[in-house]
Amino acid sequence: MSSSRTTEDTYEAQNDQRLDELHSKIRTLRGVTTDIYDDAERQHLTLDDTGNAFSSLSTSLSQSSRRAAQAFGLSGAGGVRQMRIILYIVGSLLAFWLVWKTKEIWWVSESA
């Protein structure tokens, strides 16, 4: 009888030890789960802030482009046509290039 009692005590001690190990693993797993949840919440807040910033930038950019269109007369009735503005820009670039080339020729002829 004492032999079976000793065996039962040994099994009981092993069960208690394994139960303690299992409890330790559960605590570790709970800590990891909490860390993952906290990290996901932080990333969610960061994504929300980024989305709000992009939304604000989009609104600001559309307002700026609308004001620029009004300043250049591109919007509304009686505004300057887009083709005319493109021709003005191309013509001014061409005139600038001609002045630059002409000035280059004068510099070469003066130094010779």
N, C-alpha and C positions, 0 to 999 in steps of 0.2 A: 503494500500500500504506500509506503513512504517513497518507493521508487516511482510510482505513477504520479504521486503528488509533486515530486521534484521535476518530473517531465512536464507536468502541467504548468508549474511555476516558470520553467524555462521557456515554454511556448508563450506563456502570458507576457514574459519580459521581452521576448522577440517581437510579439505583436505590439506592445507598447512602444518599443524602439521604432518599428516601422511606421506606426501611427504618428509618432513625433516627426519622422523624416517626411512623411506625406504632408503633415501640417506645415512644415517648413517650406516645402515645394509650393504649396497652395499660397502661402504668404508671398513668396517670390513672384509667382504668377500674377497674383493680385496687384503687386507693385508695378510689374511690367505693363499690365493692362491699364492701370491708372496713368502711367507715363505716356503710353500710346494715345490715350484719350486726351490728355492735356496737350500733347503735341498736335493732334488733329484739330483741337479747338484753336490753338495759336495760329496754325496754318489757315484755318477758315477765316479768322479775323484778318489776317494779312491779305488774303485773297479779296475779302470784302473791301478793305481799305484801298487796295489796288484798283478794283473795279470802280469804286467811287472816284478815285483820282482820274482814271481814264474817262469816265463820264463827264467830269468837270472840265477836263482838257478838251473833249469833243465839243462841249457847249461853248467854251471860250473860243475855240478855233472857228466854229461856224459863225459866231457873232463877229469875230474879226474879219472873216472873209466877206460877210455881208456888208460890214462897214467899208471895207476896201472897195467892194463893187459899187457901193453908193458914191464913194469919193471919186472913182474913176468914171462914173456915169455909165456903168455897165448894166445897172438894173433900173427898172422903172421905164415909164414912157419917155420918149425923146432922148434916150441915152445914146452914147457913142457906140457904134457897132464894134463888135469884137475884131472884125477883119481890119478896120481902120486902125485900131490900136496895134495890132500885129504889124501892119505896114509901117506905122510910125517907129516902132522898135527896130525893125529890120532896116529901115532907112537910116535911122540914127547910127546904128552899128556900122553900116556901110560907109556913111559919111566919116565916122571916127576912123575907120580903117584907111580910107583915102587920105585923110589928113596925116595920119601916122606914116603912110608910105611916102607921101609928098615930102614930109619933114625929113624922112630918112634920106631921100635923094638929095635934098639941099645940104644936109650934113656931109654927105659923101663928096659933093662937088665943092664945098667950102674947104674941106681938109686937103684936097688934091692940089 
